[in-house]
Amino acid sequence: MERLIEILEDIQPDADYETCTNLIDGHILSSLDIISLIAELEDEYDITIPAVEIVPANFNSAAAMMKMIERLQED
């Protein structure tokens, strides 16, 4: 989770990723931020994030992203 927080802070440093649960719904991350984030996550965690996974529920919090990453790593 620590590495994920570092990646998020590099993309958008002005959020509290430990507690925030509305990164998408609250417009904290822009669509361009999400595109950058997807590329970073795929490289860092050696996963492919399919289009069907790119939904607000998977990106609204660091915890939700970590769950998605873990699920994709199992596939």
DRENGUKOL-94292 format. One record per atom (N, C-alpha, C, O): atom name; residue number from 1; residue in one letter; x negated, y, z negated. Coordinates in pm, whole numbers, plus 50000, padded with zeros to 5 digits. Each point is the difference from the previous one (the first is absolute). Layout:
N
[r 'CA'; NUM; 'A'; [X; Y; Z]]
...
***
This chain:
75
[r 'N'; 1; 'M'; [49916; 49880; 50000]]
[r 'CA'; 1; 'M'; [50084; 50120; 50000]]
[r 'C'; 1; 'M'; [49913; 50125; 50000]]
[r 'O'; 1; 'M'; [50037; 50102; 50060]]
[r 'N'; 2; 'E'; [49848; 49891; 49873]]
[r 'CA'; 2; 'E'; [49912; 50117; 49991]]
[r 'C'; 2; 'E'; [49955; 50046; 50139]]
[r 'O'; 2; 'E'; [49997; 50120; 50028]]
[r 'N'; 3; 'R'; [49967; 49786; 50058]]
[r 'CA'; 3; 'R'; [49956; 50035; 50136]]
[r 'C'; 3; 'R'; [50116; 50061; 50078]]
[r 'O'; 3; 'R'; [49979; 50095; 50076]]
[r 'N'; 4; 'L'; [50140; 49854; 49907]]
[r 'CA'; 4; 'L'; [50118; 50056; 50067]]
[r 'C'; 4; 'L'; [50021; 50144; 49958]]
[r 'O'; 4; 'L'; [50027; 50085; 50085]]
[r 'N'; 5; 'I'; [49961; 49944; 49788]]
[r 'CA'; 5; 'I'; [50015; 50138; 49951]]
[r 'C'; 5; 'I'; [49893; 50090; 50063]]
[r 'O'; 5; 'I'; [50031; 50114; 50037]]
[r 'N'; 6; 'E'; [49847; 49838; 49975]]
[r 'CA'; 6; 'E'; [49894; 50079; 50064]]
[r 'C'; 6; 'E'; [50034; 50031; 50145]]
[r 'O'; 6; 'E'; [49980; 50113; 50045]]
[r 'N'; 7; 'I'; [50071; 49789; 50027]]
[r 'CA'; 7; 'I'; [50039; 50021; 50140]]
[r 'C'; 7; 'I'; [50111; 50105; 50007]]
[r 'O'; 7; 'I'; [49994; 50091; 50083]]
[r 'N'; 8; 'L'; [50105; 49897; 49831]]
[r 'CA'; 8; 'L'; [50111; 50096; 49999]]
[r 'C'; 8; 'L'; [49950; 50141; 49967]]
[r 'O'; 8; 'L'; [50044; 50097; 50062]]
[r 'N'; 9; 'E'; [49866; 49914; 49843]]
[r 'CA'; 9; 'E'; [49948; 50132; 49962]]
[r 'C'; 9; 'E'; [49918; 50062; 50112]]
[r 'O'; 9; 'E'; [49997; 50123; 50014]]
[r 'N'; 10; 'D'; [49936; 49796; 50065]]
[r 'CA'; 10; 'D'; [49926; 50052; 50116]]
[r 'C'; 10; 'D'; [50095; 50057; 50104]]
[r 'O'; 10; 'D'; [49969; 50100; 50064]]
[r 'N'; 11; 'I'; [50146; 49837; 49952]]
[r 'CA'; 11; 'I'; [50097; 50044; 50101]]
[r 'C'; 11; 'I'; [50080; 50121; 49950]]
[r 'O'; 11; 'I'; [50020; 50096; 50074]]
[r 'N'; 12; 'Q'; [50026; 49897; 49802]]
[r 'CA'; 12; 'Q'; [50082; 50109; 49942]]
[r 'C'; 12; 'Q'; [49964; 50012; 49852]]
[r 'O'; 12; 'Q'; [50053; 49927; 49916]]
[r 'N'; 13; 'P'; [49856; 50166; 50052]]
[r 'CA'; 13; 'P'; [49951; 50007; 49862]]
[r 'C'; 13; 'P'; [50095; 50063; 49898]]
[r 'O'; 13; 'P'; [49972; 49997; 49881]]
[r 'N'; 14; 'D'; [50138; 50059; 50162]]
[r 'CA'; 14; 'D'; [50086; 50078; 49911]]
[r 'C'; 14; 'D'; [50115; 49921; 49935]]
[r 'O'; 14; 'D'; [50100; 50060; 49962]]
[r 'N'; 15; 'A'; [49886; 49810; 50025]]
[r 'CA'; 15; 'A'; [50109; 49922; 49942]]
[r 'C'; 15; 'A'; [49948; 49915; 49885]]
[r 'O'; 15; 'A'; [49882; 49965; 49993]]
[r 'N'; 16; 'D'; [50209; 50002; 49916]]
[r 'CA'; 16; 'D'; [49968; 49910; 49889]]
[r 'C'; 16; 'D'; [50044; 49860; 50041]]
[r 'O'; 16; 'D'; [50115; 49961; 49979]]
[r 'N'; 17; 'Y'; [49793; 49965; 50079]]
[r 'CA'; 17; 'Y'; [50033; 49869; 50055]]
[r 'C'; 17; 'Y'; [50025; 49894; 49893]]
[r 'O'; 17; 'Y'; [50058; 49896; 50029]]
[r 'N'; 18; 'E'; [49900; 50131; 49849]]
[r 'CA'; 18; 'E'; [50023; 49904; 49892]]
[r 'C'; 18; 'E'; [50148; 49993; 49964]]
[r 'O'; 18; 'E'; [50049; 49893; 49964]]
[r 'N'; 19; 'T'; [50023; 50218; 50046]]
[r 'CA'; 19; 'T'; [50140; 50003; 49956]]
[r 'C'; 19; 'T'; [50101; 50035; 50109]]
[r 'O'; 19; 'T'; [50119; 49975; 49982]]
[r 'N'; 20; 'C'; [49837; 50081; 50128]]
[r 'CA'; 20; 'C'; [50093; 50046; 50103]]
[r 'C'; 20; 'C'; [50070; 49883; 50068]]
[r 'O'; 20; 'C'; [49936; 49902; 50039]]
[r 'N'; 21; 'T'; [50196; 50108; 49975]]
[r 'CA'; 21; 'T'; [50078; 49894; 50065]]
[r 'C'; 21; 'T'; [50081; 50053; 50118]]
[r 'O'; 21; 'T'; [50090; 49932; 50049]]
[r 'N'; 22; 'N'; [49877; 50189; 49998]]
[r 'CA'; 22; 'N'; [50073; 50055; 50115]]
[r 'C'; 22; 'N'; [49903; 50065; 50100]]
[r 'O'; 22; 'N'; [50025; 50110; 50048]]
[r 'N'; 23; 'L'; [49868; 49820; 49983]]
[r 'CA'; 23; 'L'; [49899; 50056; 50090]]
[r 'C'; 23; 'L'; [50058; 50032; 50139]]
[r 'O'; 23; 'L'; [49961; 50098; 50063]]
[r 'N'; 24; 'I'; [50130; 49818; 49983]]
[r 'CA'; 24; 'I'; [50063; 50023; 50129]]
[r 'C'; 24; 'I'; [50125; 50085; 49983]]
[r 'O'; 24; 'I'; [50015; 50105; 50064]]
[r 'N'; 25; 'D'; [50075; 49849; 49850]]
[r 'CA'; 25; 'D'; [50127; 50070; 49981]]
[r 'C'; 25; 'D'; [49980; 50143; 49950]]
[r 'O'; 25; 'D'; [50081; 50088; 50030]]
[r 'N'; 26; 'G'; [49813; 49937; 49895]]
[r 'CA'; 26; 'G'; [49971; 50134; 49950]]
[r 'C'; 26; 'G'; [49912; 50082; 50093]]
[r 'O'; 26; 'G'; [49958; 50110; 49964]]
[r 'N'; 27; 'H'; [50014; 49837; 50153]]
[r 'CA'; 27; 'H'; [49919; 50068; 50103]]
[r 'C'; 27; 'H'; [49860; 50035; 49950]]
[r 'O'; 27; 'H'; [49942; 50101; 50042]]
[r 'N'; 28; 'I'; [50004; 49817; 49871]]
[r 'CA'; 28; 'I'; [49863; 50021; 49952]]
[r 'C'; 28; 'I'; [49902; 49952; 50105]]
[r 'O'; 28; 'I'; [49897; 50063; 50023]]
[r 'N'; 29; 'L'; [50136; 49825; 50043]]
[r 'CA'; 29; 'L'; [49921; 49951; 50112]]
[r 'C'; 29; 'L'; [50074; 50030; 50130]]
[r 'O'; 29; 'L'; [50118; 49968; 50013]]
[r 'N'; 30; 'S'; [49812; 50092; 50081]]
[r 'CA'; 30; 'S'; [50059; 50030; 50131]]
[r 'C'; 30; 'S'; [49989; 49878; 50091]]
[r 'O'; 30; 'S'; [49935; 49901; 49965]]
[r 'N'; 31; 'S'; [50127; 50107; 50150]]
[r 'CA'; 31; 'S'; [49990; 49889; 50095]]
[r 'C'; 31; 'S'; [49856; 49979; 50045]]
[r 'O'; 31; 'S'; [49958; 49887; 50022]]
[r 'N'; 32; 'L'; [49968; 50221; 49993]]
[r 'CA'; 32; 'L'; [49858; 49988; 50037]]
[r 'C'; 32; 'L'; [49920; 49936; 49887]]
[r 'O'; 32; 'L'; [49908; 49921; 50026]]
[r 'N'; 33; 'D'; [50125; 50113; 49851]]
[r 'CA'; 33; 'D'; [49935; 49936; 49886]]
[r 'C'; 33; 'D'; [50024; 49849; 50002]]
[r 'O'; 33; 'D'; [49909; 49921; 49973]]
[r 'N'; 34; 'I'; [50213; 50040; 50059]]
[r 'CA'; 34; 'I'; [50035; 49857; 50003]]
[r 'C'; 34; 'I'; [49921; 49928; 50109]]
[r 'O'; 34; 'I'; [49952; 49889; 49978]]
[r 'N'; 35; 'I'; [50035; 50173; 50138]]
[r 'CA'; 35; 'I'; [49922; 49939; 50108]]
[r 'C'; 35; 'I'; [49856; 49980; 49956]]
[r 'O'; 35; 'I'; [49942; 49894; 50023]]
[r 'N'; 36; 'S'; [49999; 50207; 49915]]
[r 'CA'; 36; 'S'; [49863; 49988; 49949]]
[r 'C'; 36; 'S'; [49991; 49893; 49893]]
[r 'O'; 36; 'S'; [49906; 49921; 49997]]
[r 'N'; 37; 'L'; [50193; 50077; 49915]]
[r 'CA'; 37; 'L'; [50002; 49904; 49891]]
[r 'C'; 37; 'L'; [50007; 49857; 50052]]
[r 'O'; 37; 'L'; [49929; 49912; 49951]]
[r 'N'; 38; 'I'; [50156; 50065; 50147]]
[r 'CA'; 38; 'I'; [50013; 49865; 50057]]
[r 'C'; 38; 'I'; [49866; 49953; 50055]]
[r 'O'; 38; 'I'; [49959; 49887; 49976]]
[r 'N'; 39; 'A'; [49973; 50199; 50098]]
[r 'CA'; 39; 'A'; [49869; 49964; 50057]]
[r 'C'; 39; 'A'; [49899; 49969; 49889]]
[r 'O'; 39; 'A'; [49925; 49903; 50010]]
[r 'N'; 40; 'E'; [50074; 50178; 49886]]
[r 'CA'; 40; 'E'; [49908; 49978; 49888]]
[r 'C'; 40; 'E'; [50031; 49870; 49926]]
[r 'O'; 40; 'E'; [49909; 49924; 49967]]
[r 'N'; 41; 'L'; [50219; 50051; 50009]]
[r 'CA'; 41; 'L'; [50037; 49878; 49929]]
[r 'C'; 41; 'L'; [49967; 49876; 50081]]
[r 'O'; 41; 'L'; [49953; 49900; 49945]]
[r 'N'; 42; 'E'; [50071; 50105; 50185]]
[r 'CA'; 42; 'E'; [49969; 49886; 50085]]
[r 'C'; 42; 'E'; [49850; 49970; 49999]]
[r 'O'; 42; 'E'; [49959; 49884; 49993]]
[r 'N'; 43; 'D'; [49960; 50220; 50013]]
[r 'CA'; 43; 'D'; [49854; 49982; 49997]]
[r 'C'; 43; 'D'; [49953; 49951; 49864]]
[r 'O'; 43; 'D'; [49923; 49904; 49991]]
[r 'N'; 44; 'E'; [50121; 50161; 49905]]
[r 'CA'; 44; 'E'; [49952; 49970; 49865]]
[r 'C'; 44; 'E'; [50041; 49861; 49952]]
[r 'O'; 44; 'E'; [49920; 49929; 49938]]
[r 'N'; 45; 'Y'; [50204; 50032; 50091]]
[r 'CA'; 45; 'Y'; [50053; 49875; 49946]]
[r 'C'; 45; 'Y'; [50006; 49887; 50104]]
[r 'O'; 45; 'Y'; [50051; 49892; 49970]]
[r 'N'; 46; 'D'; [49898; 50133; 50151]]
[r 'CA'; 46; 'D'; [49997; 49901; 50107]]
[r 'C'; 46; 'D'; [50139; 49940; 50023]]
[r 'O'; 46; 'D'; [50019; 49878; 50000]]
[r 'N'; 47; 'I'; [50077; 50212; 50021]]
[r 'CA'; 47; 'I'; [50137; 49959; 50027]]
[r 'C'; 47; 'I'; [50049; 50072; 50126]]
[r 'O'; 47; 'I'; [49937; 50094; 50048]]
[r 'N'; 48; 'T'; [50174; 49860; 50004]]
[r 'CA'; 48; 'T'; [50072; 50070; 50105]]
[r 'C'; 48; 'T'; [50137; 50034; 49943]]
[r 'O'; 48; 'T'; [50072; 49914; 49950]]
[r 'N'; 49; 'I'; [49963; 50213; 50059]]
[r 'CA'; 49; 'I'; [50131; 50043; 49949]]
[r 'C'; 49; 'I'; [50094; 50010; 50120]]
[r 'O'; 49; 'I'; [49990; 50095; 50078]]
[r 'N'; 50; 'P'; [50100; 49810; 49936]]
[r 'CA'; 50; 'P'; [50093; 50003; 50114]]
[r 'C'; 50; 'P'; [50101; 50114; 49985]]
[r 'O'; 50; 'P'; [50026; 50048; 49889]]
[r 'N'; 51; 'A'; [50030; 49993; 50223]]
[r 'CA'; 51; 'A'; [50096; 50111; 50001]]
[r 'C'; 51; 'A'; [50116; 49977; 49904]]
[r 'O'; 51; 'A'; [50050; 50095; 49940]]
[r 'N'; 52; 'V'; [49993; 49782; 50045]]
[r 'CA'; 52; 'V'; [50113; 49969; 49912]]
[r 'C'; 52; 'V'; [49970; 50032; 49853]]
[r 'O'; 52; 'V'; [50092; 50019; 49921]]
[r 'N'; 53; 'E'; [49780; 49986; 50043]]
[r 'CA'; 53; 'E'; [49960; 50032; 49862]]
[r 'C'; 53; 'E'; [49987; 50150; 49975]]
[r 'O'; 53; 'E'; [49986; 50042; 49885]]
[r 'N'; 54; 'I'; [50019; 50038; 50221]]
[r 'CA'; 54; 'I'; [49981; 50145; 49985]]
[r 'C'; 54; 'I'; [50136; 50065; 49970]]
[r 'O'; 54; 'I'; [50064; 50061; 50085]]
[r 'N'; 55; 'V'; [49975; 49921; 49789]]
[r 'CA'; 55; 'V'; [50126; 50055; 49950]]
[r 'C'; 55; 'V'; [49971; 50073; 49869]]
[r 'O'; 55; 'V'; [49905; 49965; 49930]]
[r 'N'; 56; 'P'; [50175; 50135; 50036]]
[r 'CA'; 56; 'P'; [49975; 50076; 49877]]
[r 'C'; 56; 'P'; [49983; 49914; 49875]]
[r 'O'; 56; 'P'; [49916; 50032; 49915]]
[r 'N'; 57; 'A'; [50159; 49862; 50073]]
[r 'CA'; 57; 'A'; [49991; 49916; 49880]]
[r 'C'; 57; 'A'; [49859; 49945; 49978]]
[r 'O'; 57; 'A'; [49959; 49978; 49886]]
[r 'N'; 58; 'N'; [49967; 50000; 50222]]
[r 'CA'; 58; 'N'; [49864; 49946; 49987]]
[r 'C'; 58; 'N'; [49894; 50108; 49977]]
[r 'O'; 58; 'N'; [49886; 49969; 49968]]
[r 'N'; 59; 'F'; [50152; 50158; 50049]]
[r 'CA'; 59; 'F'; [49902; 50107; 49991]]
[r 'C'; 59; 'F'; [50037; 50110; 49900]]
[r 'O'; 59; 'F'; [49930; 50101; 49992]]
[r 'N'; 60; 'N'; [50177; 49881; 49932]]
[r 'CA'; 60; 'N'; [50043; 50103; 49905]]
[r 'C'; 60; 'N'; [49913; 50008; 49876]]
[r 'O'; 60; 'N'; [50002; 50100; 49929]]
[r 'N'; 61; 'S'; [49921; 49794; 50043]]
[r 'CA'; 61; 'S'; [49913; 50002; 49882]]
[r 'C'; 61; 'S'; [49877; 49914; 50027]]
[r 'O'; 61; 'S'; [50001; 49914; 50088]]
[r 'N'; 62; 'A'; [49895; 50110; 49836]]
[r 'CA'; 62; 'A'; [49879; 49919; 50011]]
[r 'C'; 62; 'A'; [50031; 49855; 49964]]
[r 'O'; 62; 'A'; [49948; 49908; 50063]]
[r 'N'; 63; 'A'; [50137; 50072; 49838]]
[r 'CA'; 63; 'A'; [50037; 49864; 49960]]
[r 'C'; 63; 'A'; [50070; 49926; 50113]]
[r 'O'; 63; 'A'; [49974; 49882; 50024]]
[r 'N'; 64; 'A'; [50117; 50187; 50046]]
[r 'CA'; 64; 'A'; [50070; 49938; 50113]]
[r 'C'; 64; 'A'; [49903; 49966; 50112]]
[r 'O'; 64; 'A'; [50011; 49895; 50064]]
[r 'N'; 65; 'M'; [49893; 50193; 49960]]
[r 'CA'; 65; 'M'; [49899; 49973; 50103]]
[r 'C'; 65; 'M'; [49916; 49880; 49962]]
[r 'O'; 65; 'M'; [49970; 49916; 50085]]
[r 'N'; 66; 'M'; [49992; 50075; 49789]]
[r 'CA'; 66; 'M'; [49918; 49888; 49954]]
[r 'C'; 66; 'M'; [50076; 49868; 50016]]
[r 'O'; 66; 'M'; [49941; 49899; 50040]]
[r 'N'; 67; 'K'; [50188; 50101; 49930]]
[r 'CA'; 67; 'K'; [50081; 49879; 50018]]
[r 'C'; 67; 'K'; [50005; 49961; 50147]]
[r 'O'; 67; 'K'; [49989; 49882; 50033]]
[r 'N'; 68; 'M'; [50027; 50215; 50054]]
[r 'CA'; 68; 'M'; [50003; 49972; 50144]]
[r 'C'; 68; 'M'; [49865; 49942; 50045]]
[r 'O'; 68; 'M'; [49995; 49902; 50074]]
[r 'N'; 69; 'I'; [49896; 50160; 49880]]
[r 'CA'; 69; 'I'; [49866; 49953; 50036]]
[r 'C'; 69; 'I'; [49980; 49856; 49956]]
[r 'O'; 69; 'I'; [49954; 49917; 50078]]
[r 'N'; 70; 'E'; [50080; 50054; 49798]]
[r 'CA'; 70; 'E'; [49985; 49863; 49947]]
[r 'C'; 70; 'E'; [50083; 49901; 50079]]
[r 'O'; 70; 'E'; [49955; 49889; 50028]]
[r 'N'; 71; 'R'; [50166; 50151; 50007]]
[r 'CA'; 71; 'R'; [50088; 49912; 50079]]
[r 'C'; 71; 'R'; [49941; 49974; 50138]]
[r 'O'; 71; 'R'; [50004; 49887; 50049]]
[r 'N'; 72; 'L'; [49941; 50217; 50014]]
[r 'CA'; 72; 'L'; [49942; 49984; 50134]]
[r 'C'; 72; 'L'; [49870; 49920; 49996]]
[r 'O'; 72; 'L'; [49968; 49931; 50097]]
[r 'N'; 73; 'Q'; [49959; 50078; 49794]]
[r 'CA'; 73; 'Q'; [49876; 49923; 49988]]
[r 'C'; 73; 'Q'; [50030; 49851; 49986]]
[r 'O'; 73; 'Q'; [49917; 49917; 50037]]
[r 'N'; 74; 'E'; [50200; 50049; 49911]]
[r 'CA'; 74; 'E'; [50037; 49860; 49985]]
[r 'C'; 74; 'E'; [50039; 49936; 50133]]
[r 'O'; 74; 'E'; [49989; 49879; 50017]]
[r 'N'; 75; 'D'; [50058; 50203; 50076]]
[r 'CA'; 75; 'D'; [50045; 49947; 50131]]
[r 'C'; 75; 'D'; [49884; 49953; 50085]]
[r 'O'; 75; 'D'; [50021; 49954; 50112]]
***
